[in-house]
């Protein structure tokens, strides 16, 4: 049982040492930065909806100015 524990790698953390599963490496700050750099860009402000032309949903709800009279 002592031999099995010796094969685990140990990583120091703020709460104390933690053992790692064989074949698993700790995530480094470099790995985290690489993942953020590869992620798609996100807007800094929320985008306004496109209310022009084909995508104008409010214009579809308007009544016609002139309606045909049915006599």
TORLUM-911157 format. One record per atom (N, C-alpha, C): residue number from 1; residue in three letters; chain; atom name; x, y, z. Coordinates in Angstrom, 3 decimals. Example, Ala and Ser with C-alpha at 12.3 -4.5 7.8 and 13.67 -1.06 7.14 Angstrom:
// TORLUM-911157
   seq   type   mol   atom          X          Y          Z
     1    ALA     A      N     13.190     -5.690      7.800
     1    ALA     A     CA     12.300     -4.500      7.800
     1    ALA     A      C     13.200     -3.300      7.800
     2    SER     A      N     12.850     -2.250      7.080
     2    SER     A     CA     13.670     -1.060      7.140
     2    SER     A      C     12.900      0.030      7.870
// end
This chain:
// TORLUM-911157
   seq   type   mol   atom          X          Y          Z
     1    UNK     A      N      0.823     -1.182      0.000
     1    UNK     A     CA      0.000      0.000      0.000
     1    UNK     A      C      0.867      1.246      0.000
     2    UNK     A      N      2.020      1.209      0.632
     2    UNK     A     CA      2.929      2.347      0.644
     2    UNK     A      C      3.509      2.565     -0.747
     3    UNK     A      N      3.741      1.484     -1.489
     3    UNK     A     CA      4.295      1.612     -2.842
     3    UNK     A      C      3.297      2.282     -3.775
     4    UNK     A      N      2.009      2.021     -3.594
     4    UNK     A     CA      0.992      2.622     -4.455
     4    UNK     A      C      0.924      4.129     -4.228
     5    UNK     A      N      1.068      4.572     -2.992
     5    UNK     A     CA      1.027      6.002     -2.713
     5    UNK     A      C      2.267      6.706     -3.235
     6    UNK     A      N      3.386      6.044     -3.276
     6    UNK     A     CA      4.621      6.658     -3.742
     6    UNK     A      C      4.566      6.946     -5.236
     7    UNK     A      N      3.714      6.207     -6.005
     7    UNK     A     CA      3.664      6.404     -7.453
     7    UNK     A      C      2.854      7.643     -7.834
     8    UNK     A      N      2.043      8.156     -6.914
     8    UNK     A     CA      1.258      9.347     -7.211
     8    UNK     A      C      2.135     10.597     -7.120
     9    UNK     A      N      1.931     11.515     -8.064
     9    UNK     A     CA      2.616     12.809     -8.002
     9    UNK     A      C      1.866     13.695     -7.014
    10    UNK     A      N      2.578     14.627     -6.408
    10    UNK     A     CA      1.980     15.502     -5.408
    10    UNK     A      C      2.083     16.941     -5.888
    11    UNK     A      N      0.978     17.689     -5.726
    11    UNK     A     CA      0.939     19.093     -6.110
    11    UNK     A      C      0.629     19.931     -4.872
    12    UNK     A      N      1.461     20.942     -4.586
    12    UNK     A     CA      1.140     21.790     -3.439
    12    UNK     A      C      0.014     22.769     -3.793
    13    UNK     A      N     -0.950     22.911     -2.895
    13    UNK     A     CA     -2.069     23.837     -3.076
    13    UNK     A      C     -2.198     24.687     -1.819
    14    UNK     A      N     -2.983     25.768     -1.870
    14    UNK     A     CA     -3.155     26.601     -0.669
    14    UNK     A      C     -3.750     25.844      0.519
    15    UNK     A      N     -4.526     24.791      0.260
    15    UNK     A     CA     -5.125     24.041      1.372
    15    UNK     A      C     -4.270     22.856      1.799
    16    UNK     A      N     -3.175     22.600      1.111
    16    UNK     A     CA     -2.282     21.502      1.466
    16    UNK     A      C     -1.917     20.685      0.245
    17    UNK     A      N     -1.004     19.724      0.400
    17    UNK     A     CA     -0.598     18.911     -0.745
    17    UNK     A      C     -1.733     17.988     -1.198
    18    UNK     A      N     -1.846     17.856     -2.527
    18    UNK     A     CA     -2.851     16.963     -3.098
    18    UNK     A      C     -2.177     16.025     -4.063
    19    UNK     A      N     -2.581     14.768     -4.043
    19    UNK     A     CA     -1.981     13.781     -4.945
    19    UNK     A      C     -2.700     13.805     -6.285
    20    UNK     A      N     -1.948     13.516     -7.331
    20    UNK     A     CA     -2.485     13.519     -8.690
    20    UNK     A      C     -2.559     12.095     -9.210
    21    UNK     A      N     -3.561     11.818    -10.009
    21    UNK     A     CA     -3.712     10.514    -10.629
    21    UNK     A      C     -2.590     10.342    -11.646
    22    UNK     A      N     -2.001      9.133    -11.753
    22    UNK     A     CA     -0.946      8.930    -12.749
    22    UNK     A      C     -1.443      9.252    -14.157
    23    UNK     A      N     -0.642      9.967    -14.912
    23    UNK     A     CA     -0.996     10.363    -16.272
    23    UNK     A      C     -1.707     11.703    -16.340
    24    UNK     A      N     -2.054     12.284    -15.216
    24    UNK     A     CA     -2.737     13.576    -15.173
    24    UNK     A      C     -1.726     14.624    -14.731
    25    UNK     A      N     -1.635     15.704    -15.489
    25    UNK     A     CA     -0.705     16.778    -15.134
    25    UNK     A      C     -1.502     17.973    -14.641
    26    UNK     A      N     -0.958     18.754    -13.719
    26    UNK     A     CA     -1.691     19.924    -13.232
    26    UNK     A      C     -1.837     20.986    -14.321
    27    UNK     A      N     -2.897     21.770    -14.248
    27    UNK     A     CA     -3.128     22.861    -15.204
    27    UNK     A      C     -2.264     24.036    -14.776
    28    UNK     A      N     -1.454     24.510    -15.682
    28    UNK     A     CA     -0.556     25.624    -15.388
    28    UNK     A      C     -1.188     26.935    -15.846
    29    UNK     A      N     -0.687     28.058    -15.343
    29    UNK     A     CA     -1.201     29.349    -15.842
    29    UNK     A      C     -1.020     29.492    -17.358
    30    UNK     A      N      0.034     28.912    -17.888
    30    UNK     A     CA      0.248     28.963    -19.340
    30    UNK     A      C     -0.876     28.235    -20.082
    31    UNK     A      N     -1.315     27.083    -19.553
    31    UNK     A     CA     -2.418     26.350    -20.171
    31    UNK     A      C     -3.721     27.156    -20.107
    32    UNK     A      N     -3.959     27.823    -18.985
    32    UNK     A     CA     -5.171     28.634    -18.851
    32    UNK     A      C     -5.165     29.811    -19.835
    33    UNK     A      N     -4.005     30.467    -19.986
    33    UNK     A     CA     -3.916     31.585    -20.926
    33    UNK     A      C     -4.081     31.118    -22.362
    34    UNK     A      N     -3.536     29.948    -22.693
    34    UNK     A     CA     -3.689     29.413    -24.046
    34    UNK     A      C     -5.156     29.107    -24.344
    35    UNK     A      N     -5.878     28.595    -23.360
    35    UNK     A     CA     -7.300     28.299    -23.553
    35    UNK     A      C     -8.102     29.584    -23.742
    36    UNK     A      N     -7.781     30.622    -22.976
    36    UNK     A     CA     -8.489     31.905    -23.141
    36    UNK     A      C     -8.165     32.545    -24.480
    37    UNK     A      N     -6.921     32.414    -24.949
    37    UNK     A     CA     -6.550     32.996    -26.242
    37    UNK     A      C     -7.237     32.266    -27.391
    38    UNK     A      N     -7.497     30.978    -27.231
    38    UNK     A     CA     -8.136     30.196    -28.292
    38    UNK     A      C     -9.654     30.345    -28.277
    39    UNK     A      N    -10.224     30.889    -27.207
    39    UNK     A     CA    -11.678     31.043    -27.103
    39    UNK     A      C    -12.166     32.142    -28.052
    40    UNK     A      N    -13.401     32.046    -28.533
    40    UNK     A     CA    -13.926     33.101    -29.401
    40    UNK     A      C    -14.076     34.413    -28.637
    41    UNK     A      N    -13.975     35.518    -29.369
    41    UNK     A     CA    -14.104     36.834    -28.752
    41    UNK     A      C    -15.548     37.089    -28.331
    42    UNK     A      N    -15.713     37.803    -27.245
    42    UNK     A     CA    -17.036     38.166    -26.769
    42    UNK     A      C    -17.143     39.684    -26.748
    43    UNK     A      N    -18.342     40.231    -27.010
    43    UNK     A     CA    -18.490     41.685    -26.990
    43    UNK     A      C    -18.336     42.246    -25.586
    44    UNK     A      N    -17.832     43.478    -25.494
    44    UNK     A     CA    -17.676     44.125    -24.191
    44    UNK     A      C    -19.001     44.675    -23.690
    45    UNK     A      N    -19.875     45.082    -24.603
    45    UNK     A     CA    -21.205     45.580    -24.263
    45    UNK     A      C    -22.240     44.660    -24.916
    46    UNK     A      N    -23.421     44.548    -24.325
    46    UNK     A     CA    -24.462     43.767    -25.000
    46    UNK     A      C    -24.854     44.431    -26.321
    47    UNK     A      N    -25.041     43.632    -27.334
    47    UNK     A     CA    -25.353     44.169    -28.656
    47    UNK     A      C    -26.842     44.474    -28.771
    48    UNK     A      N    -27.138     45.533    -29.501
    48    UNK     A     CA    -28.524     45.902    -29.757
    48    UNK     A      C    -29.078     44.997    -30.846
    49    UNK     A      N    -30.377     44.724    -30.815
    49    UNK     A     CA    -30.954     43.887    -31.869
    49    UNK     A      C    -30.982     44.632    -33.203
    50    UNK     A      N    -30.944     43.879    -34.266
    50    UNK     A     CA    -30.988     44.452    -35.611
    50    UNK     A      C    -32.453     44.685    -35.982
    51    UNK     A      N    -32.916     45.940    -35.886
    51    UNK     A     CA    -34.306     46.275    -36.182
    51    UNK     A      C    -34.418     47.023    -37.505
    52    UNK     A      N    -33.773     46.524    -38.519
    52    UNK     A     CA    -33.805     47.167    -39.829
    52    UNK     A      C    -34.224     46.160    -40.887
    53    UNK     A      N    -35.032     46.616    -41.824
    53    UNK     A     CA    -35.351     45.831    -42.998
    53    UNK     A      C    -35.992     44.493    -42.693
    54    UNK     A      N    -35.386     43.441    -43.146
    54    UNK     A     CA    -35.922     42.092    -43.043
    54    UNK     A      C    -36.085     41.645    -41.595
    55    UNK     A      N    -35.235     42.139    -40.697
    55    UNK     A     CA    -35.240     41.681    -39.314
    55    UNK     A      C    -36.063     42.571    -38.383
    56    UNK     A      N    -36.781     43.546    -38.918
    56    UNK     A     CA    -37.556     44.484    -38.105
    56    UNK     A      C    -38.894     43.848    -37.733
    57    UNK     A      N    -38.963     43.266    -36.539
    57    UNK     A     CA    -40.186     42.600    -36.100
    57    UNK     A      C    -41.274     43.586    -35.723
    58    UNK     A      N    -40.921     44.788    -35.287
    58    UNK     A     CA    -41.923     45.790    -34.930
    58    UNK     A      C    -42.660     46.314    -36.150
    59    UNK     A      N    -42.000     46.401    -37.287
    59    UNK     A     CA    -42.647     46.904    -38.497
    59    UNK     A      C    -43.724     45.931    -38.990
    60    UNK     A      N    -43.583     44.677    -38.672
    60    UNK     A     CA    -44.583     43.699    -39.099
    60    UNK     A      C    -45.893     43.873    -38.336
    61    UNK     A      N    -45.837     44.468    -37.150
    61    UNK     A     CA    -47.026     44.632    -36.317
    61    UNK     A      C    -47.781     45.931    -36.599
    62    UNK     A      N    -47.288     46.790    -37.463
    62    UNK     A     CA    -47.931     48.075    -37.736
    62    UNK     A      C    -49.120     47.889    -38.677
    63    UNK     A      N    -50.094     48.750    -38.499
    63    UNK     A     CA    -51.250     48.728    -39.381
    63    UNK     A      C    -50.942     49.547    -40.629
    64    UNK     A      N    -51.652     49.249    -41.689
    64    UNK     A     CA    -51.491     50.018    -42.917
    64    UNK     A      C    -52.099     51.406    -42.735
    65    UNK     A      N    -51.515     52.406    -43.401
    65    UNK     A     CA    -52.028     53.763    -43.319
    65    UNK     A      C    -53.374     53.873    -44.028
    66    UNK     A      N    -53.474     53.215    -45.176
    66    UNK     A     CA    -54.732     53.229    -45.931
    66    UNK     A      C    -55.212     51.787    -46.057
    67    UNK     A      N    -56.472     51.586    -45.724
    67    UNK     A     CA    -57.050     50.269    -45.859
    67    UNK     A      C    -58.156     50.319    -46.898
    68    UNK     A      N    -58.293     49.280    -47.642
    68    UNK     A     CA    -59.358     49.216    -48.641
    68    UNK     A      C    -60.705     49.072    -47.938
    69    UNK     A      N    -61.668     49.855    -48.423
    69    UNK     A     CA    -63.014     49.777    -47.856
    69    UNK     A      C    -63.758     48.653    -48.537
    70    UNK     A      N    -64.424     47.900    -47.742
    70    UNK     A     CA    -65.242     46.821    -48.295
    70    UNK     A      C    -66.702     47.291    -48.243
    71    UNK     A      N    -67.282     47.629    -49.405
    71    UNK     A     CA    -68.687     48.098    -49.458
    71    UNK     A      C    -69.597     46.992    -49.827
// end
